[in-house]
Amino acid sequence: MRMNSKEKGDKAIGAAIQYFIFNGYEVCLPIGDKRRYDFIVEKDGLLQKVQVKYAGLYAGSKACKAGLRITGGNQSFSYSKKYAHNDFDLLFVFTERGTAYCIPWKKLENRNEISVETEKYRRYRV
């Protein structure tokens, strides 16, 4: 079954929430879709903003990739914006293969696109 981008995002959000709850975090969901993060987690008094991405496998690529930008628009126009350094604390990436990564945002140098299934990000696999 082929999923559209909203369904992929829903699947990634579900995996992220499950991961954090199963690891003892309180998950706080904001109202609406106007923030640059998807939800907040709290553990031992520490609050962290989490952005969730779905990484797909694209033609000619061996590793799943996710775009690291905010996209939107309508039939008349579309836009794409980069995330700022302090927009969130953790990047949770769920891949088409069903693997997941939780990466501190400040550890990422390339903030356009990420290929998570590489040696560089292996330590962040959850």
A tleap script that builds the chain and sets N, CA, C and O, in Angstrom:
source leaprc.protein.ff14SB
mol = sequence {
  NMET ARG MET ASN SER LYS GLU LYS GLY ASP
  LYS ALA ILE GLY ALA ALA ILE GLN TYR PHE
  ILE PHE ASN GLY TYR GLU VAL CYS LEU PRO
  ILE GLY ASP LYS ARG ARG TYR ASP PHE ILE
  VAL GLU LYS ASP GLY LEU LEU GLN LYS VAL
  GLN VAL LYS TYR ALA GLY LEU TYR ALA GLY
  SER LYS ALA CYS LYS ALA GLY LEU ARG ILE
  THR GLY GLY ASN GLN SER PHE SER TYR SER
  LYS LYS TYR ALA HIE ASN ASP PHE ASP LEU
  LEU PHE VAL PHE THR GLU ARG GLY THR ALA
  TYR CYS ILE PRO TRP LYS LYS LEU GLU ASN
  ARG ASN GLU ILE SER VAL GLU THR GLU LYS
  TYR ARG ARG TYR ARG CVAL
}
set mol.1.N position { 0.830 -1.179 0.000 }
set mol.1.CA position { 0.000 0.000 0.000 }
set mol.1.C position { 0.880 1.250 0.000 }
set mol.1.O position { 1.776 1.388 0.834 }
set mol.2.N position { 0.626 2.129 -0.912 }
set mol.2.CA position { 1.381 3.376 -1.022 }
set mol.2.C position { 0.755 4.434 -0.118 }
set mol.2.O position { -0.453 4.665 -0.168 }
set mol.3.N position { 1.578 5.072 0.702 }
set mol.3.CA position { 1.098 6.099 1.628 }
set mol.3.C position { 1.385 7.488 1.074 }
set mol.3.O position { 2.389 7.705 0.394 }
set mol.4.N position { 0.492 8.421 1.375 }
set mol.4.CA position { 0.775 9.808 1.016 }
set mol.4.C position { 1.612 10.432 2.123 }
set mol.4.O position { 1.863 9.792 3.144 }
set mol.5.N position { 2.045 11.669 1.931 }
set mol.5.CA position { 2.965 12.290 2.888 }
set mol.5.C position { 2.336 12.476 4.272 }
set mol.5.O position { 3.036 12.366 5.278 }
set mol.6.N position { 1.050 12.750 4.340 }
set mol.6.CA position { 0.377 12.896 5.638 }
set mol.6.C position { 0.362 11.563 6.389 }
set mol.6.O position { 0.593 11.531 7.597 }
set mol.7.N position { 0.095 10.479 5.689 }
set mol.7.CA position { 0.087 9.156 6.320 }
set mol.7.C position { 1.485 8.765 6.806 }
set mol.7.O position { 1.630 8.171 7.874 }
set mol.8.N position { 2.497 9.096 6.031 }
set mol.8.CA position { 3.879 8.828 6.453 }
set mol.8.C position { 4.204 9.609 7.716 }
set mol.8.O position { 4.818 9.080 8.642 }
set mol.9.N position { 3.789 10.875 7.749 }
set mol.9.CA position { 4.012 11.705 8.928 }
set mol.9.C position { 3.293 11.158 10.150 }
set mol.9.O position { 3.844 11.159 11.251 }
set mol.10.N position { 2.059 10.689 9.959 }
set mol.10.CA position { 1.295 10.101 11.063 }
set mol.10.C position { 1.990 8.854 11.609 }
set mol.10.O position { 2.045 8.642 12.820 }
set mol.11.N position { 2.508 8.049 10.717 }
set mol.11.CA position { 3.209 6.824 11.122 }
set mol.11.C position { 4.467 7.178 11.934 }
set mol.11.O position { 4.758 6.538 12.945 }
set mol.12.N position { 5.194 8.184 11.492 }
set mol.12.CA position { 6.409 8.618 12.191 }
set mol.12.C position { 6.073 9.208 13.561 }
set mol.12.O position { 6.758 8.913 14.541 }
set mol.13.N position { 5.034 10.034 13.642 }
set mol.13.CA position { 4.611 10.619 14.921 }
set mol.13.C position { 4.207 9.516 15.892 }
set mol.13.O position { 4.573 9.558 17.067 }
set mol.14.N position { 3.456 8.535 15.410 }
set mol.14.CA position { 3.044 7.415 16.259 }
set mol.14.C position { 4.240 6.652 16.807 }
set mol.14.O position { 4.269 6.300 17.986 }
set mol.15.N position { 5.225 6.397 15.958 }
set mol.15.CA position { 6.437 5.685 16.392 }
set mol.15.C position { 7.203 6.505 17.422 }
set mol.15.O position { 7.728 5.955 18.390 }
set mol.16.N position { 7.269 7.820 17.215 }
set mol.16.CA position { 7.996 8.693 18.137 }
set mol.16.C position { 7.316 8.729 19.505 }
set mol.16.O position { 7.977 8.590 20.534 }
set mol.17.N position { 6.003 8.914 19.513 }
set mol.17.CA position { 5.274 8.953 20.778 }
set mol.17.C position { 5.430 7.626 21.519 }
set mol.17.O position { 5.646 7.610 22.731 }
set mol.18.N position { 5.321 6.521 20.795 }
set mol.18.CA position { 5.495 5.204 21.415 }
set mol.18.C position { 6.889 5.075 22.021 }
set mol.18.O position { 7.028 4.606 23.151 }
set mol.19.N position { 7.912 5.481 21.295 }
set mol.19.CA position { 9.286 5.396 21.790 }
set mol.19.C position { 9.439 6.171 23.105 }
set mol.19.O position { 9.951 5.641 24.090 }
set mol.20.N position { 8.995 7.415 23.107 }
set mol.20.CA position { 9.187 8.243 24.298 }
set mol.20.C position { 8.371 7.726 25.486 }
set mol.20.O position { 8.886 7.689 26.604 }
set mol.21.N position { 7.131 7.333 25.277 }
set mol.21.CA position { 6.314 6.805 26.374 }
set mol.21.C position { 6.935 5.531 26.945 }
set mol.21.O position { 7.020 5.374 28.163 }
set mol.22.N position { 7.365 4.631 26.078 }
set mol.22.CA position { 7.957 3.376 26.539 }
set mol.22.C position { 9.286 3.589 27.261 }
set mol.22.O position { 9.754 2.703 27.976 }
set mol.23.N position { 9.892 4.758 27.078 }
set mol.23.CA position { 11.161 5.059 27.736 }
set mol.23.C position { 10.995 6.038 28.903 }
set mol.23.O position { 11.953 6.688 29.321 }
set mol.24.N position { 9.779 6.133 29.415 }
set mol.24.CA position { 9.537 6.871 30.646 }
set mol.24.C position { 9.354 8.366 30.528 }
set mol.24.O position { 9.428 9.072 31.534 }
set mol.25.N position { 9.117 8.869 29.331 }
set mol.25.CA position { 8.898 10.300 29.132 }
set mol.25.C position { 7.403 10.613 29.210 }
set mol.25.O position { 6.560 9.783 28.869 }
set mol.26.N position { 7.099 11.817 29.662 }
set mol.26.CA position { 5.754 12.361 29.536 }
set mol.26.C position { 5.726 13.065 28.182 }
set mol.26.O position { 6.628 13.844 27.874 }
set mol.27.N position { 4.709 12.804 27.375 }
set mol.27.CA position { 4.588 13.415 26.049 }
set mol.27.C position { 3.497 14.477 26.107 }
set mol.27.O position { 2.362 14.188 26.486 }
set mol.28.N position { 3.840 15.697 25.734 }
set mol.28.CA position { 2.914 16.826 25.749 }
set mol.28.C position { 2.658 17.263 24.310 }
set mol.28.O position { 3.579 17.658 23.595 }
set mol.29.N position { 1.387 17.185 23.894 }
set mol.29.CA position { 1.029 17.513 22.516 }
set mol.29.C position { 0.456 18.923 22.438 }
set mol.29.O position { -0.487 19.246 23.160 }
set mol.30.N position { 1.010 19.763 21.576 }
set mol.30.CA position { 0.482 21.124 21.431 }
set mol.30.C position { -0.841 21.114 20.663 }
set mol.30.O position { -1.136 20.174 19.925 }
set mol.31.N position { -1.612 22.146 20.845 }
set mol.31.CA position { -2.847 22.327 20.090 }
set mol.31.C position { -2.493 23.043 18.790 }
set mol.31.O position { -1.834 24.082 18.816 }
set mol.32.N position { -2.916 22.509 17.678 }
set mol.32.CA position { -2.657 23.149 16.386 }
set mol.32.C position { -1.345 22.706 15.768 }
set mol.32.O position { -0.630 21.857 16.301 }
set mol.33.N position { -1.054 23.310 14.626 }
set mol.33.CA position { 0.096 22.918 13.820 }
set mol.33.C position { 0.958 24.122 13.465 }
set mol.33.O position { 1.498 24.205 12.362 }
set mol.34.N position { 1.084 25.055 14.407 }
set mol.34.CA position { 1.781 26.303 14.086 }
set mol.34.C position { 3.177 26.411 14.682 }
set mol.34.O position { 3.839 27.439 14.535 }
set mol.35.N position { 3.627 25.357 15.354 }
set mol.35.CA position { 4.947 25.395 15.976 }
set mol.35.C position { 5.983 24.696 15.111 }
set mol.35.O position { 5.640 23.920 14.219 }
set mol.36.N position { 7.242 24.974 15.377 }
set mol.36.CA position { 8.317 24.350 14.601 }
set mol.36.C position { 8.776 23.050 15.229 }
set mol.36.O position { 9.836 22.530 14.881 }
set mol.37.N position { 7.998 22.529 16.142 }
set mol.37.CA position { 8.243 21.219 16.734 }
set mol.37.C position { 6.902 20.481 16.758 }
set mol.37.O position { 5.840 21.095 16.649 }
set mol.38.N position { 6.967 19.161 16.900 }
set mol.38.CA position { 5.742 18.365 16.887 }
set mol.38.C position { 5.163 18.133 18.270 }
set mol.38.O position { 3.944 18.117 18.439 }
set mol.39.N position { 6.019 17.953 19.252 }
set mol.39.CA position { 5.563 17.799 20.623 }
set mol.39.C position { 6.715 18.034 21.577 }
set mol.39.O position { 7.862 18.202 21.163 }
set mol.40.N position { 6.391 18.044 22.866 }
set mol.40.CA position { 7.386 18.238 23.920 }
set mol.40.C position { 7.423 16.979 24.770 }
set mol.40.O position { 6.385 16.378 25.049 }
set mol.41.N position { 8.616 16.583 25.176 }
set mol.41.CA position { 8.751 15.472 26.112 }
set mol.41.C position { 9.365 16.003 27.402 }
set mol.41.O position { 10.133 16.966 27.403 }
set mol.42.N position { 9.000 15.342 28.504 }
set mol.42.CA position { 9.535 15.727 29.809 }
set mol.42.C position { 9.949 14.474 30.553 }
set mol.42.O position { 9.212 13.490 30.612 }
set mol.43.N position { 11.136 14.531 31.116 }
set mol.43.CA position { 11.633 13.438 31.954 }
set mol.43.C position { 12.565 14.052 32.991 }
set mol.43.O position { 13.470 14.818 32.660 }
set mol.44.N position { 12.330 13.706 34.237 }
set mol.44.CA position { 13.156 14.204 35.343 }
set mol.44.C position { 13.239 15.730 35.351 }
set mol.44.O position { 14.288 16.294 35.665 }
set mol.45.N position { 12.147 16.393 35.010 }
set mol.45.CA position { 12.104 17.852 35.050 }
set mol.45.C position { 12.678 18.557 33.829 }
set mol.45.O position { 12.608 19.783 33.739 }
set mol.46.N position { 13.245 17.806 32.886 }
set mol.46.CA position { 13.824 18.401 31.680 }
set mol.46.C position { 12.813 18.356 30.539 }
set mol.46.O position { 12.341 17.286 30.155 }
set mol.47.N position { 12.487 19.528 30.005 }
set mol.47.CA position { 11.588 19.633 28.849 }
set mol.47.C position { 12.412 19.729 27.577 }
set mol.47.O position { 13.394 20.469 27.519 }
set mol.48.N position { 12.004 18.968 26.541 }
set mol.48.CA position { 12.690 19.023 25.246 }
set mol.48.C position { 11.659 19.043 24.124 }
set mol.48.O position { 10.686 18.290 24.135 }
set mol.49.N position { 11.897 19.927 23.151 }
set mol.49.CA position { 11.031 20.011 21.979 }
set mol.49.C position { 11.507 18.965 20.962 }
set mol.49.O position { 12.706 18.800 20.736 }
set mol.50.N position { 10.541 18.262 20.354 }
set mol.50.CA position { 10.855 17.180 19.419 }
set mol.50.C position { 10.234 17.469 18.052 }
set mol.50.O position { 9.050 17.789 17.951 }
set mol.51.N position { 11.040 17.352 17.019 }
set mol.51.CA position { 10.579 17.414 15.631 }
set mol.51.C position { 10.682 15.996 15.072 }
set mol.51.O position { 11.692 15.322 15.270 }
set mol.52.N position { 9.640 15.543 14.376 }
set mol.52.CA position { 9.583 14.182 13.846 }
set mol.52.C position { 9.574 14.230 12.324 }
set mol.52.O position { 8.857 15.027 11.719 }
set mol.53.N position { 10.382 13.362 11.713 }
set mol.53.CA position { 10.433 13.255 10.251 }
set mol.53.C position { 10.336 11.799 9.835 }
set mol.53.O position { 10.775 10.902 10.555 }
set mol.54.N position { 9.759 11.574 8.669 }
set mol.54.CA position { 9.708 10.262 8.038 }
set mol.54.C position { 10.790 10.235 6.967 }
set mol.54.O position { 10.875 11.150 6.148 }
set mol.55.N position { 11.614 9.198 6.967 }
set mol.55.CA position { 12.682 9.075 5.965 }
set mol.55.C position { 12.318 7.958 4.998 }
set mol.55.O position { 12.141 6.807 5.398 }
set mol.56.N position { 12.209 8.303 3.739 }
set mol.56.CA position { 11.855 7.329 2.710 }
set mol.56.C position { 13.057 6.865 1.920 }
set mol.56.O position { 14.124 7.479 1.940 }
set mol.57.N position { 12.851 5.761 1.225 }
set mol.57.CA position { 13.875 5.195 0.352 }
set mol.57.C position { 13.549 5.642 -1.069 }
set mol.57.O position { 12.495 5.308 -1.610 }
set mol.58.N position { 14.458 6.393 -1.662 }
set mol.58.CA position { 14.213 6.963 -2.981 }
set mol.58.C position { 15.089 6.291 -4.022 }
set mol.58.O position { 16.128 5.720 -3.692 }
set mol.59.N position { 14.671 6.358 -5.275 }
set mol.59.CA position { 15.384 5.713 -6.374 }
set mol.59.C position { 16.861 6.087 -6.378 }
set mol.59.O position { 17.215 7.261 -6.279 }
set mol.60.N position { 17.710 5.082 -6.493 }
set mol.60.CA position { 19.143 5.302 -6.560 }
set mol.60.C position { 19.820 5.494 -5.215 }
set mol.60.O position { 21.032 5.700 -5.152 }
set mol.61.N position { 19.053 5.430 -4.146 }
set mol.61.CA position { 19.609 5.635 -2.807 }
set mol.61.C position { 19.581 4.333 -2.020 }
set mol.61.O position { 18.624 3.562 -2.098 }
set mol.62.N position { 20.645 4.102 -1.261 }
set mol.62.CA position { 20.705 2.909 -0.422 }
set mol.62.C position { 20.234 3.192 0.997 }
set mol.62.O position { 19.860 2.271 1.723 }
set mol.63.N position { 20.250 4.457 1.396 }
set mol.63.CA position { 19.850 4.858 2.749 }
set mol.63.C position { 18.574 5.701 2.675 }
set mol.63.O position { 18.371 6.459 1.727 }
set mol.64.N position { 17.728 5.557 3.683 }
set mol.64.CA position { 16.510 6.363 3.766 }
set mol.64.C position { 16.876 7.817 4.047 }
set mol.64.O position { 17.772 8.107 4.840 }
set mol.65.N position { 16.161 8.726 3.378 }
set mol.65.CA position { 16.450 10.156 3.500 }
set mol.65.C position { 15.215 10.920 3.947 }
set mol.65.O position { 14.084 10.569 3.611 }
set mol.66.N position { 15.466 11.979 4.717 }
set mol.66.CA position { 14.396 12.878 5.149 }
set mol.66.C position { 14.829 14.317 4.915 }
set mol.66.O position { 15.972 14.687 5.182 }
set mol.67.N position { 13.910 15.113 4.417 }
set mol.67.CA position { 14.166 16.539 4.258 }
set mol.67.C position { 14.058 17.238 5.603 }
set mol.67.O position { 13.167 16.934 6.396 }
set mol.68.N position { 14.951 18.161 5.857 }
set mol.68.CA position { 14.955 18.895 7.128 }
set mol.68.C position { 14.534 20.339 6.884 }
set mol.68.O position { 15.337 21.267 6.980 }
set mol.69.N position { 13.271 20.498 6.569 }
set mol.69.CA position { 12.754 21.831 6.310 }
set mol.69.C position { 11.242 21.831 6.540 }
set mol.69.O position { 10.599 20.782 6.587 }
set mol.70.N position { 10.710 23.019 6.680 }
set mol.70.CA position { 9.277 23.214 6.841 }
set mol.70.C position { 8.712 23.473 5.455 }
set mol.70.O position { 9.176 24.368 4.749 }
set mol.71.N position { 7.728 22.706 5.069 }
set mol.71.CA position { 7.110 22.919 3.761 }
set mol.71.C position { 5.618 23.151 3.938 }
set mol.71.O position { 5.017 22.702 4.914 }
set mol.72.N position { 5.041 23.845 2.998 }
set mol.72.CA position { 3.605 24.101 3.056 }
set mol.72.C position { 3.154 24.833 1.827 }
set mol.72.O position { 3.897 24.996 0.859 }
set mol.73.N position { 1.919 25.270 1.887 }
set mol.73.CA position { 1.354 26.010 0.775 }
set mol.73.C position { -0.010 25.486 0.386 }
set mol.73.O position { -0.668 24.773 1.144 }
set mol.74.N position { -0.417 25.856 -0.816 }
set mol.74.CA position { -1.704 25.418 -1.356 }
set mol.74.C position { -1.567 25.264 -2.866 }
set mol.74.O position { -0.452 25.168 -3.378 }
set mol.75.N position { -2.675 25.240 -3.574 }
set mol.75.CA position { -2.612 25.054 -5.025 }
set mol.75.C position { -1.947 26.235 -5.734 }
set mol.75.O position { -1.407 26.067 -6.828 }
set mol.76.N position { -1.977 27.404 -5.142 }
set mol.76.CA position { -1.425 28.602 -5.777 }
set mol.76.C position { 0.069 28.790 -5.551 }
set mol.76.O position { 0.771 29.300 -6.424 }
set mol.77.N position { 0.562 28.376 -4.371 }
set mol.77.CA position { 1.981 28.563 -4.087 }
set mol.77.C position { 2.437 27.546 -3.046 }
set mol.77.O position { 1.630 26.946 -2.335 }
set mol.78.N position { 3.734 27.374 -2.982 }
set mol.78.CA position { 4.304 26.500 -1.949 }
set mol.78.C position { 5.567 27.168 -1.415 }
set mol.78.O position { 6.141 28.050 -2.053 }
set mol.79.N position { 5.985 26.727 -0.230 }
set mol.79.CA position { 7.189 27.311 0.364 }
set mol.79.C position { 7.980 26.237 1.088 }
set mol.79.O position { 7.468 25.167 1.418 }
set mol.80.N position { 9.237 26.556 1.322 }
set mol.80.CA position { 10.133 25.676 2.055 }
set mol.80.C position { 11.066 26.560 2.874 }
set mol.80.O position { 11.722 27.452 2.336 }
set mol.81.N position { 11.120 26.305 4.190 }
set mol.81.CA position { 11.967 27.093 5.085 }
set mol.81.C position { 12.860 26.155 5.880 }
set mol.81.O position { 12.469 25.035 6.208 }
set mol.82.N position { 14.056 26.623 6.184 }
set mol.82.CA position { 14.970 25.850 7.021 }
set mol.82.C position { 14.623 26.061 8.486 }
set mol.82.O position { 14.094 27.102 8.874 }
set mol.83.N position { 14.931 25.054 9.287 }
set mol.83.CA position { 14.760 25.181 10.735 }
set mol.83.C position { 15.909 26.001 11.313 }
set mol.83.O position { 17.036 25.953 10.820 }
set mol.84.N position { 15.602 26.753 12.366 }
set mol.84.CA position { 16.625 27.519 13.076 }
set mol.84.C position { 17.291 26.631 14.122 }
set mol.84.O position { 16.796 25.552 14.449 }
set mol.85.N position { 18.406 27.097 14.631 }
set mol.85.CA position { 19.210 26.342 15.602 }
set mol.85.C position { 18.439 26.004 16.874 }
set mol.85.O position { 18.698 24.976 17.500 }
set mol.86.N position { 17.498 26.856 17.259 }
set mol.86.CA position { 16.777 26.642 18.513 }
set mol.86.C position { 15.296 26.287 18.325 }
set mol.86.O position { 14.513 26.423 19.265 }
set mol.87.N position { 14.902 25.839 17.141 }
set mol.87.CA position { 13.506 25.478 16.894 }
set mol.87.C position { 13.070 24.241 17.673 }
set mol.87.O position { 11.907 24.139 18.065 }
set mol.88.N position { 13.974 23.314 17.898 }
set mol.88.CA position { 13.677 22.120 18.683 }
set mol.88.C position { 14.977 21.538 19.210 }
set mol.88.O position { 16.066 21.964 18.824 }
set mol.89.N position { 14.848 20.551 20.104 }
set mol.89.CA position { 16.016 19.950 20.753 }
set mol.89.C position { 16.385 18.586 20.181 }
set mol.89.O position { 17.565 18.254 20.062 }
set mol.90.N position { 15.375 17.801 19.829 }
set mol.90.CA position { 15.599 16.432 19.341 }
set mol.90.C position { 14.929 16.231 17.993 }
set mol.90.O position { 13.795 16.656 17.776 }
set mol.91.N position { 15.641 15.582 17.101 }
set mol.91.CA position { 15.090 15.184 15.809 }
set mol.91.C position { 14.852 13.680 15.874 }
set mol.91.O position { 15.797 12.907 16.031 }
set mol.92.N position { 13.595 13.263 15.755 }
set mol.92.CA position { 13.249 11.847 15.739 }
set mol.92.C position { 12.940 11.487 14.292 }
set mol.92.O position { 12.046 12.072 13.681 }
set mol.93.N position { 13.679 10.524 13.742 }
set mol.93.CA position { 13.480 10.111 12.352 }
set mol.93.C position { 13.028 8.659 12.325 }
set mol.93.O position { 13.695 7.782 12.874 }
set mol.94.N position { 11.887 8.410 11.680 }
set mol.94.CA position { 11.359 7.059 11.494 }
set mol.94.C position { 11.505 6.720 10.016 }
set mol.94.O position { 11.069 7.486 9.157 }
set mol.95.N position { 12.119 5.572 9.715 }
set mol.95.CA position { 12.404 5.245 8.323 }
set mol.95.C position { 11.363 4.309 7.709 }
set mol.95.O position { 10.600 3.640 8.406 }
set mol.96.N position { 11.367 4.295 6.408 }
set mol.96.CA position { 10.499 3.402 5.637 }
set mol.96.C position { 10.734 1.936 6.008 }
set mol.96.O position { 9.829 1.110 5.888 }
set mol.97.N position { 11.933 1.619 6.452 }
set mol.97.CA position { 12.275 0.245 6.844 }
set mol.97.C position { 11.843 -0.081 8.276 }
set mol.97.O position { 11.990 -1.218 8.724 }
set mol.98.N position { 11.311 0.916 8.997 }
set mol.98.CA position { 10.826 0.687 10.352 }
set mol.98.C position { 11.849 0.910 11.440 }
set mol.98.O position { 11.607 0.546 12.591 }
set mol.99.N position { 12.989 1.497 11.112 }
set mol.99.CA position { 13.986 1.828 12.128 }
set mol.99.C position { 13.793 3.282 12.553 }
set mol.99.O position { 13.189 4.080 11.837 }
set mol.100.N position { 14.316 3.603 13.725 }
set mol.100.CA position { 14.133 4.957 14.248 }
set mol.100.C position { 15.439 5.480 14.823 }
set mol.100.O position { 16.288 4.720 15.287 }
set mol.101.N position { 15.574 6.796 14.778 }
set mol.101.CA position { 16.761 7.497 15.264 }
set mol.101.C position { 16.303 8.707 16.066 }
set mol.101.O position { 15.345 9.381 15.689 }
set mol.102.N position { 16.987 8.979 17.165 }
set mol.102.CA position { 16.716 10.167 17.967 }
set mol.102.C position { 18.034 10.936 18.088 }
set mol.102.O position { 18.949 10.521 18.799 }
set mol.103.N position { 18.106 12.046 17.388 }
set mol.103.CA position { 19.360 12.783 17.227 }
set mol.103.C position { 19.235 14.172 17.849 }
set mol.103.O position { 18.294 14.904 17.543 }
set mol.104.N position { 20.170 14.538 18.712 }
set mol.104.CA position { 20.162 15.923 19.220 }
set mol.104.C position { 20.337 16.899 18.041 }
set mol.104.O position { 21.278 16.771 17.258 }
set mol.105.N position { 19.432 17.861 17.927 }
set mol.105.CA position { 19.448 18.801 16.803 }
set mol.105.C position { 20.771 19.550 16.716 }
set mol.105.O position { 21.258 19.814 15.616 }
set mol.106.N position { 21.345 19.886 17.832 }
set mol.106.CA position { 22.594 20.657 17.831 }
set mol.106.C position { 23.781 19.848 17.317 }
set mol.106.O position { 24.828 20.421 17.016 }
set mol.107.N position { 23.639 18.530 17.212 }
set mol.107.CA position { 24.720 17.669 16.704 }
set mol.107.C position { 24.733 17.592 15.181 }
set mol.107.O position { 25.700 17.106 14.595 }
set mol.108.N position { 23.678 18.063 14.539 }
set mol.108.CA position { 23.594 17.988 13.076 }
set mol.108.C position { 24.251 19.194 12.423 }
set mol.108.O position { 23.957 20.341 12.760 }
set mol.109.N position { 25.133 18.918 11.497 }
set mol.109.CA position { 25.791 19.987 10.755 }
set mol.109.C position { 25.021 20.296 9.473 }
set mol.109.O position { 24.764 21.460 9.167 }
set mol.110.N position { 24.652 19.250 8.721 }
set mol.110.CA position { 23.883 19.418 7.494 }
set mol.110.C position { 22.420 19.520 7.873 }
set mol.110.O position { 21.850 18.575 8.418 }
set mol.111.N position { 21.815 20.646 7.594 }
set mol.111.CA position { 20.428 20.849 8.004 }
set mol.111.C position { 19.497 21.020 6.814 }
set mol.111.O position { 18.507 21.749 6.887 }
set mol.112.N position { 19.821 20.347 5.726 }
set mol.112.CA position { 18.965 20.382 4.548 }
set mol.112.C position { 18.277 19.036 4.354 }
set mol.112.O position { 17.076 18.964 4.093 }
set mol.113.N position { 19.066 17.972 4.488 }
set mol.113.CA position { 18.570 16.615 4.289 }
set mol.113.C position { 19.439 15.671 5.110 }
set mol.113.O position { 20.617 15.943 5.339 }
set mol.114.N position { 18.850 14.557 5.552 }
set mol.114.CA position { 19.620 13.600 6.327 }
set mol.114.C position { 19.407 12.190 5.789 }
set mol.114.O position { 18.275 11.779 5.533 }
set mol.115.N position { 20.499 11.456 5.621 }
set mol.115.CA position { 20.473 10.027 5.301 }
set mol.115.C position { 20.855 9.322 6.592 }
set mol.115.O position { 22.036 9.234 6.927 }
set mol.116.N position { 19.863 8.820 7.318 }
set mol.116.CA position { 20.127 8.333 8.667 }
set mol.116.C position { 20.773 6.964 8.738 }
set mol.116.O position { 21.444 6.659 9.724 }
set mol.117.N position { 20.598 6.148 7.749 }
set mol.117.CA position { 21.108 4.777 7.813 }
set mol.117.C position { 22.574 4.692 7.397 }
set mol.117.O position { 22.955 3.898 6.538 }
set mol.118.N position { 23.366 5.523 8.026 }
set mol.118.CA position { 24.798 5.539 7.749 }
set mol.118.C position { 25.553 5.350 9.062 }
set mol.118.O position { 24.983 5.474 10.146 }
set mol.119.N position { 26.814 5.056 8.948 }
set mol.119.CA position { 27.663 4.850 10.130 }
set mol.119.C position { 27.634 6.073 11.049 }
set mol.119.O position { 27.659 5.940 12.273 }
set mol.120.N position { 27.581 7.242 10.460 }
set mol.120.CA position { 27.614 8.492 11.205 }
set mol.120.C position { 26.487 8.592 12.240 }
set mol.120.O position { 26.690 9.162 13.312 }
set mol.121.N position { 25.307 8.047 11.936 }
set mol.121.CA position { 24.158 8.177 12.818 }
set mol.121.C position { 23.798 6.883 13.546 }
set mol.121.O position { 22.793 6.843 14.255 }
set mol.122.N position { 24.577 5.850 13.391 }
set mol.122.CA position { 24.292 4.546 14.012 }
set mol.122.C position { 24.097 4.669 15.528 }
set mol.122.O position { 23.226 4.005 16.091 }
set mol.123.N position { 24.885 5.497 16.185 }
set mol.123.CA position { 24.792 5.604 17.658 }
set mol.123.C position { 23.478 6.215 18.124 }
set mol.123.O position { 23.131 6.111 19.300 }
set mol.124.N position { 22.739 6.856 17.208 }
set mol.124.CA position { 21.469 7.464 17.576 }
set mol.124.C position { 20.258 6.567 17.277 }
set mol.124.O position { 19.115 6.964 17.503 }
set mol.125.N position { 20.517 5.370 16.773 }
set mol.125.CA position { 19.431 4.439 16.476 }
set mol.125.C position { 18.797 3.977 17.794 }
set mol.125.O position { 19.492 3.616 18.744 }
set mol.126.N position { 17.471 4.000 17.823 }
set mol.126.CA position { 16.750 3.613 19.054 }
set mol.126.C position { 15.854 2.409 18.803 }
set mol.126.O position { 15.174 1.944 19.718 }
savepdb mol mol.pdb
quit
